[in-house]
Amino acid sequence: MTRGRQRYKRLLLKVSIFLIPHLLAILLFAAGVVSAYVINKTDTQDPVDWTYNANPMGENYLVNENCADSSGEAAAIQKAAATWSNAGAKFTFSYGGTTTSSAPNGDGVNCISWSSTYQPFLDEPTTLAEATRWYNPTTGDISEVDCVFNDNKNWSTGATTPAGYFDVETVMLHEFGHYLSLGHSVAPAVMQPTVPSGAPRRTLTTDDIDGIIAIYGAAAGGPTLNQALDNANLTFTLGGNGNWFPETTTSYYGGSAARSGAISNDQSSWLETTVVGPGNFSFYWKVSSEPDYDFLEFYIGAVRQARISGNVDWQQKFFSISAGSHTLKWVYVKDGSVIAGSDCGWLDKVVYPAPARIAPILPLLLY
């Protein structure tokens, strides 16, 4: 039994993620970026996540309330966990109580603690906190994540944060994003790699929420894919390197739409359905991508009918479907380099059979 555990540990990687407060430089660099959430992946481009567990968080997180200059650390951390748990994705953080353990130690317990002598803080004094994740590099299954706060900094758990102090809830909100496998993003997202002193930031942005739903899917009670596409009659199939998913942050109609899955370079995410003609078919689509290189495409059978690239707002498309059975397919596809915009496509209000478009009747003028 011991030998088996040791073999498994040799398969695990330890990944450390740092939070360094250089706020102004990052804000200036990130100006104008619309959406840029980052998902941590294995070498095979599969997400590193907790989805193999039923929760899917898997295990409770424990808090060592050993901060030198504040109290109520566990309560502040629970608030941060609840913010992610209520973001609309299929996962739930679970608080397991306080502990005297320190992190990281690879004991299978997700522990949060404070330290003033932890070596990374001595090497990089500006670091506020470090999250360390153990996972299987082949499957992406996370076995443990620990977090250490830099106790050489001033910490606060109050409703307001004094100047020169850092807010525990704000920093843990960021670190819990790493627990769930989001990487560093850009301002104003919670996952930007900076936190200012004296200014709590306790609300997730659309970019943070989009990222976590892209990993775990939408929670029960949210819209289904058919509801997001406003069509209860068609059956939709998903595939590629990342599944399309329903979301409520961007839509043309009804408050929800389908969004292409998170993918990397030289990958694709597709959604398809089958219809029997003849009939008229319509839908709305939108894309935010690298212009002329990453595309949202539409196919009838194996023949591409249309594609859009760059920043294209909602537009409606109409197609005539001939007699017989036809596969209709939407594909978001990336080339070998560069990420631009939100790096995805959206689909909404899919209608079949759709009313035929009738050309306007021009009046006959008599002279």
VEXKOLBA-662657 format. One record per residue (C-alpha): residue number from 1; residue in three letters; x, y, z. Coordinates in nm, 4 decimals, m for minus. Example, Ala and Ser with C-alpha at 12.3 -4.5 7.8 and 13.67 -1.06 7.14 Angstrom:
BEGIN
{1,'Ala',{1.2300,m0.4500,0.7800}},
{2,'Ser',{1.3670,m0.1060,0.7140}},
This chain:
BEGIN
{1,'Met',{0.0000,0.0000,0.0000}},
{2,'Thr',{0.2799,0.2393,0.0912}},
{3,'Arg',{0.4664,0.1555,m0.2285}},
{4,'Gly',{0.1547,0.2330,m0.4353}},
{5,'Arg',{0.1160,0.5734,m0.2752}},
{6,'Gln',{0.4801,0.6495,m0.3410}},
{7,'Arg',{0.4452,0.5577,m0.7076}},
{8,'Tyr',{0.1475,0.7854,m0.7407}},
{9,'Lys',{0.3351,1.0733,m0.5776}},
{10,'Arg',{0.6081,1.0426,m0.8376}},
{11,'Leu',{0.3424,1.1140,m1.1032}},
{12,'Leu',{0.2407,1.4409,m0.9399}},
{13,'Leu',{0.3669,1.7863,m1.0296}},
{14,'Lys',{0.3931,2.0748,m0.7878}},
{15,'Val',{0.2940,2.4074,m0.9409}},
{16,'Ser',{0.3439,2.7351,m0.7516}},
{17,'Ile',{0.1565,3.0521,m0.8474}},
{18,'Phe',{0.2617,3.3901,m0.7097}},
{19,'Leu',{0.0675,3.7088,m0.6459}},
{20,'Ile',{0.2986,4.0123,m0.6842}},
{21,'Pro',{0.1652,4.3652,m0.6198}},
{22,'His',{0.2856,4.5735,m0.9145}},
{23,'Leu',{m0.0599,4.7165,m0.9821}},
{24,'Leu',{0.0063,5.0260,m1.1911}},
{25,'Ala',{0.2334,4.8575,m1.4435}},
{26,'Ile',{m0.0090,4.5719,m1.4959}},
{27,'Leu',{m0.3064,4.8032,m1.5382}},
{28,'Leu',{m0.1295,5.0075,m1.8020}},
{29,'Phe',{m0.0129,4.7000,m1.9866}},
{30,'Ala',{m0.3599,4.5428,m1.9860}},
{31,'Ala',{m0.5518,4.8482,m2.1030}},
{32,'Gly',{m0.8040,4.7697,m2.3730}},
{33,'Val',{m0.8113,4.3906,m2.3206}},
{34,'Val',{m1.1715,4.2690,m2.3279}},
{35,'Ser',{m1.1494,3.9176,m2.1857}},
{36,'Ala',{m0.8508,3.6981,m2.1204}},
{37,'Tyr',{m0.9195,3.4276,m1.8605}},
{38,'Val',{m0.6505,3.1592,m1.8546}},
{39,'Ile',{m0.7129,2.7914,m1.7828}},
{40,'Asn',{m0.4247,2.5795,m1.6529}},
{41,'Lys',{m0.3825,2.2678,m1.8667}},
{42,'Thr',{m0.1708,1.9547,m1.8907}},
{43,'Asp',{0.0832,1.8957,m2.1658}},
{44,'Thr',{m0.1944,1.7201,m2.3573}},
{45,'Gln',{m0.4056,2.0382,m2.3288}},
{46,'Asp',{m0.6621,1.8818,m2.0942}},
{47,'Pro',{m0.7740,2.1094,m1.8091}},
{48,'Val',{m0.6201,2.0604,m1.4649}},
{49,'Asp',{m0.9283,2.0421,m1.2420}},
{50,'Trp',{m1.1335,1.8629,m0.9764}},
{51,'Thr',{m1.4000,1.7193,m1.2079}},
{52,'Tyr',{m1.3099,1.3555,m1.1356}},
{53,'Asn',{m1.4421,1.4091,m0.7822}},
{54,'Ala',{m1.8135,1.4016,m0.7095}},
{55,'Asn',{m1.8177,1.7358,m0.5248}},
{56,'Pro',{m1.6183,1.8211,m0.7531}},
{57,'Met',{m1.3962,2.0114,m0.5059}},
{58,'Gly',{m1.3313,1.6686,m0.3570}},
{59,'Glu',{m1.2059,1.7577,m0.0122}},
{60,'Asn',{m1.2627,2.0257,0.2477}},
{61,'Tyr',{m1.0238,2.3154,0.2837}},
{62,'Leu',{m0.8900,2.3819,0.6354}},
{63,'Val',{m0.7723,2.7141,0.7794}},
{64,'Asn',{m0.4880,2.7714,1.0241}},
{65,'Glu',{m0.5869,3.0999,1.1938}},
{66,'Asn',{m0.2261,3.1906,1.2776}},
{67,'Cys',{m0.2128,3.5399,1.1222}},
{68,'Ala',{m0.0058,3.7693,1.3448}},
{69,'Asp',{m0.2102,4.0897,1.3104}},
{70,'Ser',{m0.5746,3.9989,1.2428}},
{71,'Ser',{m0.8494,3.7672,1.3603}},
{72,'Gly',{m1.1442,3.6005,1.1910}},
{73,'Glu',{m0.9331,3.4670,0.9039}},
{74,'Ala',{m1.1524,3.1581,0.8581}},
{75,'Ala',{m1.4709,3.3650,0.8266}},
{76,'Ala',{m1.3125,3.5915,0.5633}},
{77,'Ile',{m1.1868,3.2896,0.3699}},
{78,'Gln',{m1.5297,3.1261,0.3826}},
{79,'Lys',{m1.6786,3.4390,0.2246}},
{80,'Ala',{m1.4283,3.4134,m0.0602}},
{81,'Ala',{m1.5132,3.0455,m0.1086}},
{82,'Ala',{m1.8863,3.1229,m0.1120}},
{83,'Thr',{m1.8350,3.3857,m0.3827}},
{84,'Trp',{m1.6864,3.1231,m0.6145}},
{85,'Ser',{m1.9414,2.8586,m0.5121}},
{86,'Asn',{m2.2244,3.0958,m0.6077}},
{87,'Ala',{m2.0715,3.2009,m0.9410}},
{88,'Gly',{m2.2949,2.9647,m1.1421}},
{89,'Ala',{m2.0502,2.6814,m1.2152}},
{90,'Lys',{m2.0779,2.3143,m1.1203}},
{91,'Phe',{m1.8573,2.2971,m0.8123}},
{92,'Thr',{m1.8831,2.3721,m0.4424}},
{93,'Phe',{m1.6123,2.4661,m0.1947}},
{94,'Ser',{m1.6562,2.2980,0.1435}},
{95,'Tyr',{m1.5155,2.4418,0.4686}},
{96,'Gly',{m1.3634,2.1730,0.6916}},
{97,'Gly',{m1.2838,2.3842,0.9983}},
{98,'Thr',{m0.9636,2.5123,1.1535}},
{99,'Thr',{m0.6333,2.3283,1.1780}},
{100,'Thr',{m0.2859,2.3712,1.3233}},
{101,'Ser',{m0.1215,2.2233,1.0142}},
{102,'Ser',{0.1014,2.4294,0.7882}},
{103,'Ala',{0.1100,2.4305,0.4116}},
{104,'Pro',{0.2308,2.3193,0.1702}},
{105,'Asn',{0.3198,1.9698,0.2868}},
{106,'Gly',{0.1676,1.7269,0.0350}},
{107,'Asp',{m0.0397,1.5431,0.2969}},
{108,'Gly',{m0.3599,1.5351,0.0923}},
{109,'Val',{m0.5234,1.8116,0.3001}},
{110,'Asn',{m0.6100,2.1472,0.1412}},
{111,'Cys',{m0.4626,2.3773,0.4049}},
{112,'Ile',{m0.4521,2.7596,0.4257}},
{113,'Ser',{m0.2077,2.9218,0.6686}},
{114,'Trp',{0.0252,3.2174,0.7360}},
{115,'Ser',{0.4058,3.2183,0.7547}},
{116,'Ser',{0.6795,3.4790,0.7902}},
{117,'Thr',{0.9654,3.2355,0.7253}},
{118,'Tyr',{0.8359,3.0491,0.4178}},
{119,'Gln',{1.1287,3.0512,0.1733}},
{120,'Pro',{0.9433,3.1960,m0.1321}},
{121,'Phe',{0.8562,3.5040,0.0771}},
{122,'Leu',{1.2187,3.5475,0.1784}},
{123,'Asp',{1.3238,3.5162,m0.1872}},
{124,'Glu',{1.0470,3.7493,m0.3136}},
{125,'Pro',{0.9411,3.9880,m0.0333}},
{126,'Thr',{0.6686,4.1499,m0.2489}},
{127,'Thr',{0.4779,3.8211,m0.2746}},
{128,'Leu',{0.1481,3.8301,m0.0853}},
{129,'Ala',{0.0482,3.4630,m0.1063}},
{130,'Glu',{0.1428,3.1403,m0.2786}},
{131,'Ala',{m0.0869,2.8581,m0.3869}},
{132,'Thr',{0.0755,2.5200,m0.4466}},
{133,'Arg',{m0.1133,2.2579,m0.6450}},
{134,'Trp',{m0.0393,1.8877,m0.6806}},
{135,'Tyr',{m0.1918,1.7120,m0.9799}},
{136,'Asn',{m0.1475,1.4149,m1.2098}},
{137,'Pro',{0.0213,1.5469,m1.5268}},
{138,'Thr',{m0.1425,1.2787,m1.7428}},
{139,'Thr',{m0.5052,1.3124,m1.6334}},
{140,'Gly',{m0.5041,1.6650,m1.4877}},
{141,'Asp',{m0.6666,1.5353,m1.1661}},
{142,'Ile',{m0.5833,1.7643,m0.8722}},
{143,'Ser',{m0.5011,1.5846,m0.5474}},
{144,'Glu',{m0.4261,1.8824,m0.3224}},
{145,'Val',{m0.3925,2.2604,m0.3179}},
{146,'Asp',{m0.2373,2.4508,m0.0270}},
{147,'Cys',{m0.2093,2.8258,0.0241}},
{148,'Val',{0.0372,3.0245,0.2369}},
{149,'Phe',{m0.0104,3.3947,0.3176}},
{150,'Asn',{0.2944,3.6157,0.3717}},
{151,'Asp',{0.2752,3.7070,0.7411}},
{152,'Asn',{0.5398,3.9756,0.6932}},
{153,'Lys',{0.2591,4.1867,0.5416}},
{154,'Asn',{m0.0207,4.3643,0.7297}},
{155,'Trp',{m0.3530,4.1790,0.7010}},
{156,'Ser',{m0.7118,4.2862,0.7634}},
{157,'Thr',{m1.0455,4.1043,0.7860}},
{158,'Gly',{m1.2592,4.4125,0.8500}},
{159,'Ala',{m1.5401,4.5573,0.6414}},
{160,'Thr',{m1.2957,4.8234,0.5233}},
{161,'Thr',{m0.9236,4.7802,0.4696}},
{162,'Pro',{m0.6867,5.0361,0.6273}},
{163,'Ala',{m0.4141,5.1923,0.4191}},
{164,'Gly',{m0.1041,4.9743,0.4172}},
{165,'Tyr',{m0.3060,4.6579,0.4908}},
{166,'Phe',{m0.4159,4.3784,0.2575}},
{167,'Asp',{m0.7627,4.2257,0.2657}},
{168,'Val',{m0.7690,3.8539,0.3479}},
{169,'Glu',{m1.0940,3.7911,0.1590}},
{170,'Thr',{m0.9639,3.9689,m0.1536}},
{171,'Val',{m0.6394,3.7731,m0.1699}},
{172,'Met',{m0.8093,3.4407,m0.0931}},
{173,'Leu',{m1.0694,3.5076,m0.3631}},
{174,'His',{m0.7788,3.5274,m0.6077}},
{175,'Glu',{m0.6069,3.2184,m0.4662}},
{176,'Phe',{m0.9281,3.0131,m0.4762}},
{177,'Gly',{m0.9346,3.0900,m0.8491}},
{178,'His',{m0.5991,2.9094,m0.8683}},
{179,'Tyr',{m0.7459,2.6230,m0.6631}},
{180,'Leu',{m1.0066,2.5875,m0.9382}},
{181,'Ser',{m0.7303,2.6059,m1.2030}},
{182,'Leu',{m0.7623,2.9570,m1.3375}},
{183,'Gly',{m0.4308,3.1222,m1.4206}},
{184,'His',{m0.3441,3.4902,m1.4075}},
{185,'Ser',{m0.5634,3.7156,m1.6190}},
{186,'Val',{m0.5720,4.0924,m1.6663}},
{187,'Ala',{m0.7321,4.3921,m1.4963}},
{188,'Pro',{m0.9989,4.4331,m1.3776}},
{189,'Ala',{m1.0459,4.0579,m1.3227}},
{190,'Val',{m1.0011,3.9036,m0.9776}},
{191,'Met',{m0.7431,3.6788,m1.1428}},
{192,'Gln',{m0.5153,3.9685,m1.2379}},
{193,'Pro',{m0.1793,3.9101,m1.0633}},
{194,'Thr',{m0.1969,4.2206,m0.8425}},
{195,'Val',{m0.3765,4.3350,m0.5298}},
{196,'Pro',{m0.3513,4.6916,m0.3947}},
{197,'Ser',{m0.3246,4.7636,m0.0248}},
{198,'Gly',{m0.6111,4.9428,0.1444}},
{199,'Ala',{m0.8646,4.8452,m0.1249}},
{200,'Pro',{m1.0741,4.5262,m0.0993}},
{201,'Arg',{m1.1858,4.3616,m0.4233}},
{202,'Arg',{m1.4428,4.0978,m0.3336}},
{203,'Thr',{m1.6590,4.0635,m0.6473}},
{204,'Leu',{m1.5938,3.8347,m0.9425}},
{205,'Thr',{m1.5932,3.9901,m1.2886}},
{206,'Thr',{m1.7561,3.8479,m1.6002}},
{207,'Asp',{m1.4145,3.7270,m1.7132}},
{208,'Asp',{m1.3609,3.5292,m1.3906}},
{209,'Ile',{m1.7075,3.3731,m1.4131}},
{210,'Asp',{m1.6711,3.2879,m1.7819}},
{211,'Gly',{m1.3427,3.1155,m1.7069}},
{212,'Ile',{m1.4727,2.8983,m1.4267}},
{213,'Ile',{m1.7872,2.7965,m1.6181}},
{214,'Ala',{m1.5656,2.7056,m1.9135}},
{215,'Ile',{m1.3839,2.4573,m1.6858}},
{216,'Tyr',{m1.6702,2.3084,m1.4830}},
{217,'Gly',{m1.9825,2.3909,m1.6829}},
{218,'Ala',{m2.2900,2.5786,m1.5678}},
{219,'Ala',{m2.4515,2.4795,m1.2387}},
{220,'Ala',{m2.7808,2.2974,m1.2163}},
{221,'Gly',{m3.0594,2.5485,m1.2283}},
{222,'Gly',{m2.8836,2.7558,m1.4912}},
{223,'Pro',{m2.9920,2.7428,m1.8547}},
{224,'Thr',{m2.9462,2.4213,m2.0486}},
{225,'Leu',{m2.7844,2.4300,m2.3899}},
{226,'Asn',{m3.1269,2.4053,m2.5558}},
{227,'Gln',{m3.2572,2.6907,m2.3432}},
{228,'Ala',{m2.9521,2.9015,m2.4235}},
{229,'Leu',{m3.0135,2.8404,m2.7949}},
{230,'Asp',{m3.3900,2.9013,m2.7578}},
{231,'Asn',{m3.4763,2.5728,m2.9270}},
{232,'Ala',{m3.6325,2.2778,m2.7440}},
{233,'Asn',{m3.6814,2.0609,m3.0539}},
{234,'Leu',{m3.3295,2.0066,m3.1861}},
{235,'Thr',{m3.0678,1.7766,m3.0318}},
{236,'Phe',{m2.7216,1.9323,m3.0079}},
{237,'Thr',{m2.3968,1.7341,m2.9949}},
{238,'Leu',{m2.0666,1.8733,m2.8639}},
{239,'Gly',{m1.7089,1.7910,m2.9534}},
{240,'Gly',{m1.3563,1.9052,m3.0294}},
{241,'Asn',{m1.0976,2.0103,m2.7718}},
{242,'Gly',{m1.3452,2.2026,m2.5533}},
{243,'Asn',{m1.7225,2.1791,m2.5216}},
{244,'Trp',{m1.9638,2.4623,m2.5968}},
{245,'Phe',{m2.1550,2.5677,m2.2856}},
{246,'Pro',{m2.4547,2.7881,m2.1918}},
{247,'Glu',{m2.3806,3.1274,m2.0370}},
{248,'Thr',{m2.5782,3.4290,m1.9224}},
{249,'Thr',{m2.3178,3.7049,m1.9474}},
{250,'Thr',{m2.3454,3.7517,m2.3266}},
{251,'Ser',{m2.6589,3.6921,m2.5317}},
{252,'Tyr',{m2.8722,3.8258,m2.8144}},
{253,'Tyr',{m3.2097,3.6917,m2.6986}},
{254,'Gly',{m3.3614,3.5581,m2.3786}},
{255,'Gly',{m3.0713,3.6352,m2.1446}},
{256,'Ser',{m2.8500,3.3389,m2.2404}},
{257,'Ala',{m2.6486,3.2022,m2.5320}},
{258,'Ala',{m2.4068,2.9198,m2.6113}},
{259,'Arg',{m2.0343,2.9914,m2.6050}},
{260,'Ser',{m1.7536,2.7881,m2.7606}},
{261,'Gly',{m1.5280,2.5944,m2.5246}},
{262,'Ala',{m1.1878,2.7077,m2.4008}},
{263,'Ile',{m0.9247,2.5777,m2.6446}},
{264,'Ser',{m0.5583,2.6317,m2.7271}},
{265,'Asn',{m0.3742,2.6959,m3.0524}},
{266,'Asp',{m0.4397,2.4514,m3.3396}},
{267,'Gln',{m0.7561,2.3296,m3.1674}},
{268,'Ser',{m1.1296,2.3571,m3.2266}},
{269,'Ser',{m1.4616,2.3484,m3.0423}},
{270,'Trp',{m1.7739,2.2402,m3.2300}},
{271,'Leu',{m2.1482,2.2065,m3.1840}},
{272,'Glu',{m2.3805,2.0337,m3.4299}},
{273,'Thr',{m2.7390,1.9244,m3.4859}},
{274,'Thr',{m2.9310,1.7330,m3.7525}},
{275,'Val',{m3.2399,1.8581,m3.9352}},
{276,'Val',{m3.4643,1.7128,m4.2043}},
{277,'Gly',{m3.5484,1.9394,m4.4974}},
{278,'Pro',{m3.6817,2.1098,m4.6824}},
{279,'Gly',{m3.7097,2.4165,m4.4641}},
{280,'Asn',{m3.5628,2.7526,m4.3718}},
{281,'Phe',{m3.3024,2.7830,m4.0984}},
{282,'Ser',{m3.1779,3.0852,m3.9023}},
{283,'Phe',{m2.9549,3.1732,m3.6080}},
{284,'Tyr',{m2.7627,3.4601,m3.4496}},
{285,'Trp',{m2.3879,3.4431,m3.3978}},
{286,'Lys',{m2.1050,3.6582,m3.2687}},
{287,'Val',{m1.7264,3.6244,m3.2428}},
{288,'Ser',{m1.4308,3.7861,m3.0646}},
{289,'Ser',{m1.1037,3.6474,m3.2009}},
{290,'Glu',{m0.7740,3.7134,m3.3749}},
{291,'Pro',{m0.8850,3.8732,m3.7043}},
{292,'Asp',{m0.8387,3.6605,m4.0170}},
{293,'Tyr',{m0.6762,3.3717,m3.8274}},
{294,'Asp',{m0.9229,3.2381,m3.5678}},
{295,'Phe',{m1.2765,3.1814,m3.7016}},
{296,'Leu',{m1.6322,3.0927,m3.6097}},
{297,'Glu',{m1.7573,2.8817,m3.8996}},
{298,'Phe',{m2.0899,2.7288,m4.0053}},
{299,'Tyr',{m2.1243,2.4105,m4.2138}},
{300,'Ile',{m2.4098,2.2260,m4.3808}},
{301,'Gly',{m2.2724,1.8754,m4.4169}},
{302,'Ala',{m1.9057,1.9038,m4.5118}},
{303,'Val',{m1.9484,2.2352,m4.6937}},
{304,'Arg',{m1.8626,2.5575,m4.5142}},
{305,'Gln',{m2.1376,2.8125,m4.5662}},
{306,'Ala',{m2.0057,3.1139,m4.3720}},
{307,'Arg',{m1.7400,3.2228,m4.1268}},
{308,'Ile',{m1.6632,3.5328,m3.9190}},
{309,'Ser',{m1.3468,3.6528,m3.7490}},
{310,'Gly',{m1.2217,3.9456,m3.5412}},
{311,'Asn',{m1.4796,4.1408,m3.3403}},
{312,'Val',{m1.8196,4.0840,m3.5001}},
{313,'Asp',{m2.1311,4.1737,m3.3010}},
{314,'Trp',{m2.4539,3.9756,m3.3172}},
{315,'Gln',{m2.5747,3.9132,m3.6726}},
{316,'Gln',{m2.8511,3.6905,m3.8033}},
{317,'Lys',{m2.7899,3.4290,m4.0722}},
{318,'Phe',{m3.0493,3.2570,m4.2956}},
{319,'Phe',{m3.0099,2.9354,m4.4943}},
{320,'Ser',{m3.2411,2.7211,m4.7050}},
{321,'Ile',{m3.2244,2.3512,m4.6206}},
{322,'Ser',{m3.2903,2.1110,m4.9085}},
{323,'Ala',{m3.4884,1.7865,m4.8824}},
{324,'Gly',{m3.3370,1.5080,m4.6761}},
{325,'Ser',{m3.1279,1.4840,m4.3561}},
{326,'His',{m2.8505,1.7389,m4.3007}},
{327,'Thr',{m2.5899,1.7936,m4.0299}},
{328,'Leu',{m2.5535,2.1582,m3.9294}},
{329,'Lys',{m2.2277,2.2396,m3.7534}},
{330,'Trp',{m2.0716,2.5454,m3.5871}},
{331,'Val',{m1.6962,2.5372,m3.5239}},
{332,'Tyr',{m1.4689,2.7811,m3.3446}},
{333,'Val',{m1.1206,2.7055,m3.4761}},
{334,'Lys',{m0.7784,2.8520,m3.3904}},
{335,'Asp',{m0.4541,2.8669,m3.5856}},
{336,'Gly',{m0.1088,2.7946,m3.4441}},
{337,'Ser',{m0.0423,3.1136,m3.2446}},
{338,'Val',{m0.1760,3.4354,m3.0858}},
{339,'Ile',{m0.4789,3.4977,m2.8618}},
{340,'Ala',{m0.6961,3.8045,m2.9256}},
{341,'Gly',{m1.0244,3.9348,m2.7861}},
{342,'Ser',{m1.2342,3.6866,m2.5886}},
{343,'Asp',{m1.1014,3.4050,m2.8107}},
{344,'Cys',{m1.4414,3.2435,m2.8630}},
{345,'Gly',{m1.7673,3.2457,m3.0560}},
{346,'Trp',{m2.1293,3.2656,m2.9442}},
{347,'Leu',{m2.4528,3.1223,m3.0843}},
{348,'Asp',{m2.8094,3.2226,m2.9981}},
{349,'Lys',{m3.1748,3.1922,m3.1092}},
{350,'Val',{m3.1493,2.8912,m3.3394}},
{351,'Val',{m3.4767,2.8592,m3.5342}},
{352,'Tyr',{m3.5904,2.5664,m3.7501}},
{353,'Pro',{m3.8146,2.5725,m3.9389}},
{354,'Ala',{m3.7769,2.9482,m3.9729}},
{355,'Pro',{m4.0171,3.1738,m4.1610}},
{356,'Ala',{m3.9003,3.2435,m4.5134}},
{357,'Arg',{m3.7661,3.5900,m4.5763}},
{358,'Ile',{m4.0037,3.7814,m4.8030}},
{359,'Ala',{m3.8672,4.0587,m5.0190}},
{360,'Pro',{m4.0521,4.3877,m4.9724}},
{361,'Ile',{m4.3102,4.4719,m5.2378}},
{362,'Leu',{m4.2195,4.7994,m5.4037}},
{363,'Pro',{m4.5108,5.0284,m5.4884}},
{364,'Leu',{m4.5849,5.0891,m5.8557}},
{365,'Leu',{m4.5749,5.4583,m5.9183}},
{366,'Leu',{m4.7825,5.6050,m6.2006}},
{367,'Tyr',{m4.6781,5.9213,m6.3769}},
